[in-house]
């Protein structure tokens, strides 16, 4: 409630939420060799969709889009290392290839042999690295410049 008041006090729109689908069904931390990666899961469809945020973004940017995908897919979004609720790692441990390894470790932990990728902004570069590192596992990456709240 306090967070919503802070949004209103600053004149910002409240985050988009569908009250019937607002709760993520699974929140977990995965521990690839790089450190703790925070991820959230929605839906229980047969196909897995992984959401990769941009440079300064976090997994909340996929809330609006995920609400529309959960009926047919399992949607898992993550905070890249050093962002959101994921662990901050040391200097020299970031970069697109390392972020891609983290996403692939998450897909492995989920038991996914194949998955689709939805990405925002810098997430496109991570998605290209995923396709390079695991060409058989990653479906055709789709883009979303703004996957968060709908603009009225």
C-alpha positions as CSV (number, residue, x, y, z in Angstrom):
1,X,0.0,0.0,0.0
2,X,2.8,2.4,0.9
3,X,4.5,1.7,-2.5
4,X,1.2,2.6,-4.4
5,X,1.0,5.8,-2.3
6,X,4.6,6.7,-3.4
7,X,3.6,6.2,-7.1
8,X,0.6,8.5,-6.7
9,X,2.6,11.1,-4.7
10,X,5.1,11.4,-7.5
11,X,2.4,11.5,-10.2
12,X,3.3,8.2,-11.6
13,X,0.8,5.6,-12.9
14,X,0.4,2.6,-10.7
15,X,1.8,-0.6,-12.1
16,X,-0.6,-2.5,-14.4
17,X,-2.2,-5.5,-12.6
18,X,-5.0,-7.8,-13.5
19,X,-6.3,-8.7,-10.0
20,X,-7.3,-12.2,-11.2
21,X,-3.8,-13.0,-12.4
22,X,-1.6,-10.7,-10.4
23,X,0.3,-13.3,-8.4
24,X,3.3,-15.1,-9.8
25,X,2.9,-18.8,-9.1
26,X,6.6,-19.5,-8.4
27,X,9.3,-17.3,-7.1
28,X,12.7,-18.8,-6.8
29,X,16.4,-18.1,-6.7
30,X,18.7,-20.2,-8.9
31,X,22.3,-20.7,-8.2
32,X,24.4,-21.0,-11.3
33,X,28.2,-20.8,-10.8
34,X,27.9,-17.0,-11.2
35,X,25.8,-16.5,-8.1
36,X,22.1,-16.2,-7.1
37,X,19.7,-15.3,-9.9
38,X,16.2,-14.3,-9.0
39,X,13.4,-15.6,-11.2
40,X,9.6,-15.7,-11.2
41,X,7.3,-18.1,-12.9
42,X,3.7,-17.9,-14.1
43,X,1.4,-20.3,-16.0
44,X,1.8,-24.0,-16.6
45,X,1.7,-24.4,-20.4
46,X,3.8,-26.9,-22.2
47,X,6.1,-24.3,-23.8
48,X,8.5,-22.2,-21.8
49,X,9.0,-18.5,-22.5
50,X,11.9,-16.7,-20.8
51,X,11.8,-13.0,-20.4
52,X,15.1,-11.1,-20.4
53,X,15.1,-7.5,-19.3
54,X,17.2,-4.6,-20.6
55,X,20.3,-3.0,-19.1
56,X,18.8,-1.1,-16.2
57,X,15.5,-2.9,-16.0
58,X,14.2,-5.8,-13.9
59,X,11.7,-8.6,-14.3
60,X,8.7,-6.4,-13.4
61,X,8.9,-5.0,-16.9
62,X,7.2,-8.3,-18.2
63,X,4.1,-8.2,-15.9
64,X,1.8,-6.9,-18.6
65,X,3.0,-9.2,-21.3
66,X,3.1,-12.3,-19.0
67,X,-0.6,-11.8,-18.1
68,X,-1.4,-12.4,-21.8
69,X,0.9,-15.4,-22.3
70,X,0.1,-17.5,-19.2
71,X,-2.9,-19.3,-20.6
72,X,-0.8,-21.1,-23.2
73,X,2.8,-20.9,-21.9
74,X,4.9,-21.1,-18.8
75,X,6.5,-17.7,-18.5
76,X,9.7,-17.3,-16.4
77,X,11.3,-13.9,-16.1
78,X,14.5,-13.1,-14.3
79,X,16.6,-10.3,-12.9
80,X,20.0,-10.4,-14.6
81,X,23.0,-10.5,-12.3
82,X,23.5,-7.3,-10.5
83,X,19.9,-6.1,-11.1
84,X,16.7,-6.3,-9.2
85,X,16.9,-9.1,-6.6
86,X,19.7,-11.0,-8.2
87,X,23.1,-11.1,-6.7
88,X,25.7,-8.4,-7.5
89,X,28.9,-10.1,-8.7
90,X,32.4,-8.7,-8.9
91,X,34.0,-6.5,-11.6
92,X,34.6,-8.2,-14.9
93,X,31.9,-10.8,-14.3
94,X,29.1,-9.1,-16.4
95,X,28.7,-9.0,-20.1
96,X,26.3,-10.5,-22.6
97,X,28.0,-13.9,-22.8
98,X,27.9,-14.3,-19.0
99,X,24.3,-13.1,-18.8
100,X,23.5,-15.7,-21.5
101,X,25.1,-18.4,-19.5
102,X,23.0,-17.5,-16.5
103,X,19.8,-17.7,-18.6
104,X,20.9,-21.1,-20.0
105,X,21.6,-22.3,-16.4
106,X,18.1,-21.2,-15.5
107,X,16.6,-23.1,-18.5
108,X,18.6,-26.1,-17.4
109,X,17.3,-25.9,-13.9
110,X,13.8,-25.8,-15.2
111,X,14.4,-28.9,-17.3
112,X,13.7,-27.1,-20.6
113,X,15.3,-28.6,-23.7
114,X,13.7,-25.8,-25.8
115,X,12.4,-22.4,-25.0
116,X,11.3,-19.1,-26.5
117,X,12.9,-15.8,-25.6
118,X,11.2,-12.4,-25.2
119,X,13.6,-9.6,-24.5
120,X,13.7,-5.9,-23.9
121,X,16.4,-3.5,-25.1
122,X,19.8,-4.9,-24.1
123,X,18.2,-8.3,-23.6
124,X,18.4,-8.6,-27.4
125,X,22.2,-8.9,-27.1
126,X,21.8,-11.5,-24.4
127,X,19.3,-13.4,-26.6
128,X,21.9,-13.4,-29.5
129,X,24.5,-14.9,-27.2
130,X,22.0,-17.5,-26.0
131,X,21.3,-18.4,-29.7
132,X,25.1,-18.6,-30.2
133,X,25.8,-20.7,-27.1
134,X,22.7,-23.0,-27.5
135,X,21.5,-22.9,-31.0
136,X,19.3,-26.0,-30.6
137,X,17.6,-24.8,-27.4
138,X,16.6,-21.3,-28.1
139,X,13.7,-20.6,-30.4
140,X,13.5,-17.6,-32.6
141,X,13.9,-14.6,-30.2
142,X,11.0,-12.1,-30.3
143,X,11.4,-8.5,-29.3
144,X,9.5,-6.2,-27.0
145,X,10.6,-2.7,-26.6
146,X,7.9,-2.1,-24.0
147,X,6.5,-5.2,-22.4
148,X,5.5,-3.5,-19.1
149,X,2.3,-1.5,-18.6
150,X,0.1,-0.4,-21.4
151,X,0.2,3.3,-22.2
152,X,-3.3,4.8,-22.1
